[in-house]
Amino acid sequence: MSDCTPPETIELFLFDFCPFAQRVQMSLIQSQLPYKATVLTPGQMPDDFSTISPLGNVPVLRVNNSDTVFESAVINDYIAQISPISIEPKDELQTAQMRAWSEYINTCFGALMGVLQATDEDSFQQANQALINKFQPLSAVLSSQNGGFFYGEQFTTIDSTYAPLFLRMHTLNQLFQPFSLEALPSNIKGWMDTLVNCEPLKKSIVGDFPTIYRSFIARMATDKYIDSQL
Ligand SMILES: N[C@@H](CCC(=O)N[C@@H](CS)C(=O)NCC(=O)O)C(=O)O
């Protein structure tokens, strides 16, 4: 959180299906910083995109129409620094712990990809269970027991980090009921319910998300077990 003057312009480049871009967009929405969202399509990128995104990926944030920042976790830290509204814990140690648990999202996304990549019913069931198991350590540190954000009342960047994952799990459960969320720890379920219904997440969705996610599955897990069942 900052008292300094925010940049004159902020532009976020994103793909509609990208959870890392959605993570950034949620932080921008919660911070109430004015920004422009530019939605790109893979394969139809602007000619000068390499001058905006050195690795060619999204999300990337362009500030004052010149400097850019990539890597969603780093962008979120930057947004937290310039935000007029606090979106990180007040305590430095808690902020460091939050960043550590935010990094853990990559393990969870890996487990979700394992679910999408399963080739038959048995390996799908195992992958579903492996994903659920990833939430045990998080459940042990989650302060909210019955819903609420990760730190209770205050929305912080760990909420924008996990909300895109929860949206995808929730959507997959709607598209394909055998993908079960029943065995999730109850406090994780409460956190998930809060996040999938919160305003920053709803406002960060570009288009009809079930359709977007169905196309993502068709592209990233073509003819795998779930794709073949849908
Ligand atoms: N670690 C990066 C991951 C970004 C990422 O994987 N972006 C994907 C879309 S979800 C992308 O742009 N892929 C295209 C490419 O790498 O060329 C972050 O958190 O920002």
Ligand as a Chemical Component Dictionary entry (heavy atoms), coordinates in Angstrom:
data_LIG
# 
_chem_comp.id                   LIG 
_chem_comp.type                 NON-POLYMER 
_chem_comp.pdbx_formal_charge   0 
_chem_comp.three_letter_code    LIG 
# 
loop_
_chem_comp_atom.comp_id 
_chem_comp_atom.atom_id 
_chem_comp_atom.alt_atom_id 
_chem_comp_atom.type_symbol 
_chem_comp_atom.charge 
_chem_comp_atom.model_Cartn_x 
_chem_comp_atom.model_Cartn_y 
_chem_comp_atom.model_Cartn_z 
_chem_comp_atom.pdbx_ordinal 
LIG N1  N1  N 0 5.040  -18.038 -14.410 1  
LIG C1  C1  C 0 4.278  -17.214 -15.332 2  
LIG C2  C2  C 0 3.421  -18.139 -16.187 3  
LIG C3  C3  C 0 2.751  -17.397 -17.332 4  
LIG C4  C4  C 0 2.178  -18.358 -18.356 5  
LIG O1  O1  O 0 2.357  -19.591 -18.291 6  
LIG N2  N2  N 0 1.469  -17.799 -19.336 7  
LIG C5  C5  C 0 0.925  -18.573 -20.425 8  
LIG C6  C6  C 0 -0.581 -18.378 -20.560 9  
LIG S1  S1  S 0 -1.453 -18.968 -19.140 10 
LIG C7  C7  C 0 1.520  -18.055 -21.723 11 
LIG O2  O2  O 0 1.578  -16.879 -21.964 12 
LIG N3  N3  N 0 1.932  -18.987 -22.581 13 
LIG C8  C8  C 0 2.386  -18.639 -23.898 14 
LIG C9  C9  C 0 3.842  -18.766 -24.036 15 
LIG O3  O3  O 0 4.523  -19.075 -23.055 16 
LIG O4  O4  O 0 4.311  -18.538 -25.136 17 
LIG C10 C10 C 0 3.436  -16.228 -14.522 18 
LIG O5  O5  O 0 3.037  -16.569 -13.401 19 
LIG O6  O6  O 0 3.218  -15.114 -15.010 20 
# 
loop_
_chem_comp_bond.comp_id 
_chem_comp_bond.atom_id_1 
_chem_comp_bond.atom_id_2 
_chem_comp_bond.value_order 
_chem_comp_bond.pdbx_ordinal 
LIG N1  C1  SING 1  
LIG C1  C2  SING 2  
LIG C1  C10 SING 3  
LIG C2  C3  SING 4  
LIG C3  C4  SING 5  
LIG C4  O1  DOUB 6  
LIG C4  N2  SING 7  
LIG N2  C5  SING 8  
LIG C5  C6  SING 9  
LIG C5  C7  SING 10 
LIG C6  S1  SING 11 
LIG C7  O2  DOUB 12 
LIG C7  N3  SING 13 
LIG N3  C8  SING 14 
LIG C8  C9  SING 15 
LIG C9  O3  DOUB 16 
LIG C9  O4  SING 17 
LIG C10 O5  DOUB 18 
LIG C10 O6  SING 19 
# 
